Amino acid sequence: MREISFMKAINEAADEEMKRDPGVFILGEDVGKAWGGAYGDFVGLFDKYGAERVRETPISETAILGSAIGAAATGMRPIAYLYFVDFLGVCGDELINQLQMRYMFGGKTKLPLTITAYSGAGVSSAHQHSKSLIGLWMAIPGLKVVTPSTPYDAKGLLKSAIREDNPVLFLEHKVLLRLTGEVPDEEYTIPLGKADIKREGSDVTVVATAFMVNRALAAADKLQQKGISIEVVDPRTLVPLDKQTIIDSVKKTGRLVIMSEEPITGSAAGEISAIVAEEAFDSLDAPIKRVCAPDTPIPYSSVLEKFWMPDEEDLIKAVTEIA
Amino acid sequence: MPIAKEKLIDMYRTMVRIRTFEKVALKGFEAGDIGVIHLYIGEEASATGACANLRDDDYITSTHRGHGHLIAKGGKTNRMMAELYGKKTGYNKGKGGSMHIADVDIGILGANGIVGAGIPIAAGAALSAKMRGTDQVVVCFFGDGAANTSRFHEGINLASIWKLPVVYIVENNQYAESTPISYAANIANLADRAAAYGIPGVTVDGNDVLAVYEAVGKAVARARKGEGPTLVESKTYRHRGHFEGDQQTYKTKNEVDGWVKKDPIPRFRKKLIGMGVLTEKKADEIDQAMLKELDDAVKFTQESPFPDPEETLEDVYA
């Protein structure tokens, strides 16, 4: 099978959906002819679809997300490119007060709207350009949250996100953008809410999000050498969350570690811990472990950033403690 | 072009309908049956004159002080009242209340509890109208307070660079909550800010329904022709507080008396009678008909069921 980059997968998904549905359009900063998105996600689409459907905006995050909401409520299907997910802070009102339009209106409208944004640390971008904050987005009612870890998942999930009649936040981890992987030529989609077992194992379940999936897979080989078999579960979407796949895995292994790149308090790891503790407590043979970042802003220096980010060693330590 | 007699009478009826709705809602609030409300009394000419230019398929975005806008755009008073009472028959099935009433079927993209939030949403609806190849227009109502939020700049700038079919109406009712606009802005006319976006800006007497009708009419025609947005400042005054319960210690008696003399409803009534469009009797009949309509709205509300508690869990996702 051919191999393409994560970013190329994003590009193909957007291209195919724009071709399929004339209501789909992109708006955001630097999405136009010059750059095609800051990391080049949409390269070539401006030439193909023109300035009407690949709409470069001023640096106006509030207007980007606010106008995307207005367009989505009136028959269009926008992809709002928010650049770094940190910038959602600039349009916090749209995120926490306006995206819930359907509910507030008593179910009278749909908001088919995808927000794409770069997330994650690991490239020395410091606090304002490195966050993931997955748990924070999970806590916003009405918003679906997608965190692909491979080019294959990125393409299939983005296509589904664009076809969703609800707001979806689609996170592209910066470290993954140039990662390559197998992606078929044929069209496919991946439903939101379906976890993927990235590696089967028998001793400990490791639920990992986004780039942490890749780190968990790397740790799995090292743990195997120590005689510990981990099962790596990638939820792929945190909202909706495929609880059943996680619980089924815990029932098999009896042990759970959750790895997510965000401050530990209020993280996705905390929520998954609570779900498993409530719904599969009897299956647990050891305490649940969370491998997250400390409750600090994200530092710049590569030495500090490395300390901040959860890594293979952190995971191996946590797994070894309960295995 | 002279305005048809029926249209003038419709405008009077709409203004009275709004005022009557607000007075009835106030009773419900005072009885403890309705949650937080922000009344539009004194500003009726603004919404009425603006919306008299719109078609059913045009859009509006509204504000926390939205009852007048919604009624002027064709919102039904019985379903609005039912929403205020949290009933299942309300526009939002009891999920929104006063600050979120919406009916997308007649282009009402919602009241909004966040000051200024409608400004970029209106730009998006206008972008959608343009991209879908329609000649629909969006009217975005907001207050003088919203004119000082960041989205006033971001939204109007975006609408101006893309020449979107939207009319921005800043209803300058003199106060953002308790803060006078004379304190919060360093210019006399907020419409002057239009110059910063290279679009027309016009200030009108917001208590003169025909002045609003004419100014917004020009702006709507410009938008429909694809020539872009306009900023219309409608200078008016809210007779009530920011919210019901506001003691309004920031207003002086002289100021209030002066504005009450300029109350848009008796003023328009007098004008229509002077023009021979209405008689005292005919105007009284309209007033009575609106009282009757609101009595019926209250009855409809009282007879309507509350939603089932489990409905809390519905409508999060499509």
Interface residues (C-beta under 8 A of the other chain):
Chain A: F25 E52 R53 R55 T57 P58 S60 T62 A63 L65 G66 S67 A68 I69 G70 A71 A72 A73 T74 G75 M76 P78 D93 E94 N97 Q98 M101 R102 Y103 M104 F105 G106 G107 K108 T109 K110 L111 P112 P141 G142 K144 D165 N166
Chain B: Y59 T61 G90 Y91 N92 K93 G94 K95 G96 H100 A102 D103 V104 D105 L109 G110 N112 G113 I114 A117 I119 P120 I121 A122 A123 G124 A125 A126 L127 S128 A129 M131 R132 V138 S150 R151 E154 G155 N157 L158 I161 W162 E314 D315 V316 Y317 A318
